[in-house]
């Protein structure tokens, strides 16, 4: 493990929230609990770790809102014509950044069964590609602008922008790597937005980069699971041919999906005939090959990878990523998706290996001997999960929904009155299923653009469902401040000793799993009843020295010392520090449980208050030890000392209510500790 994960921002098209939550996020955060076998441990571990990092997904608006944890954000991207189709991930650790370009969606087929292609670009303080990082961040920022209501700066948009700014600051000053024989850059397809954000074309960007390296390409290989119908395909094929070198025959190889039926002698190709007809007008020779549909073990694996290879005598280039060979994917014509691809260009040298390594990305494929006699079925939308029919998109008037947790719980809706249907209804789904707002209620409120609605239940709704005319769709719900979210109900069984033990552990994750395991196993049998010797008759257990006052004090002193040591360790951002102090299993919740012990102490109130005093003194003695890339001591102390003063004041008000149960000497001791912490 290099260091704690600081944040992750991903951008798929088809989106399975459970896979992202239980596989992607869990792996990024190095959560060892298994969601199916250790559900309580996984829940607590995930909630605790997510509190100190940023996680978000930019997804096409047709795929958003179904379900997700409020600990991570979903930002729906809406294009006037086209899809948010890019698959780009940006991961940030304290001294390491990773950009991942892929063809795979965040879905079970994408991560488990399809043929996909992906590449990772790593950046470190001693070896960084600043230009590529800048391009990736600029691309993500441009997509954030396409989130409905982004101009109103809802909380999820602010968090995404803050994460990108944090990554920029962290990488500032990193040593630029030296370009060698292999060069890489990102190429994008983007629709036209504003004067300072013109449309982009992955095909044009790729050709321009190749020409800078060594002239227009003479050969091209295209592998795509999906194509346009005949007429649009002619446009993108013609564009590629025009970009290729003149004065000689252009060589094009198309790798296409096929309908395999052993009873048919003639190949049945799921692609348009324009692939072989259009190049003829541009002096092009065409070879057609079949994309593989099974792996070496004969397991069925639908092809979903998107690859474009270009070549001359001087260089070999390979573009991989999200762009299908379509007008919208390649950026040819008026209607464009958002796409992200990685272009790698290597020099062809006599003894160089790089060109061969690029060629090895292509698997063995079966050649179609007579493409003209094949049965060209045209594009088949049902063969690609991204092209399958979806429910009608949510009306553009529903911009965003925010859940405000805490004591005054609210659901905040942001609306665009001119884009709303005549009649509609917003309903909360979950244990507290109920109507949230209807068009008639909204009319009575004088058609506001922002509506704040009281939410009585302690737990937030699972999701928001919008109904209009004869349709329905989900409205994405994000939280205003995740620190205000209530802890899981099962966490109520965690005592102060349990929480202190977890916070002081060398491996808090393992401590959480051990605690959760005890909670789950306690339902199976009662250990005391299963014992052959009753507790009250066992002399060794009746007179357990570890239960005496002296041993309890010593044990807690050791645990508090270890907790102080943990608090002094480097922390990689203010968000992580805030979660360490106020998170679900943090210092403030521990203080609340210690006060609860005092309230229920009955005859042991002095011991309970002494524990709180020791706890406060330990916090006052924290001496933070920063390291490279972490928060500075000044930044830490500014947050921590303010937190400690507020915590001491809060505890003082609560403890005053129980002074009658505590001796004068202990109360005086408490007052001195409180004044010391409050400064």
Order of alpha helices (4+ residues) and beta strands (2+ residues): beta-alpha-beta-beta-beta-beta-beta-alpha-alpha-beta-alpha-beta-alpha-beta-beta-alpha-beta-beta-beta-alpha-beta-alpha-beta-beta-beta-beta-beta-beta-alpha-beta-beta-beta-beta-alpha-alpha-alpha-alpha-alpha-alpha-alpha-alpha-alpha-alpha
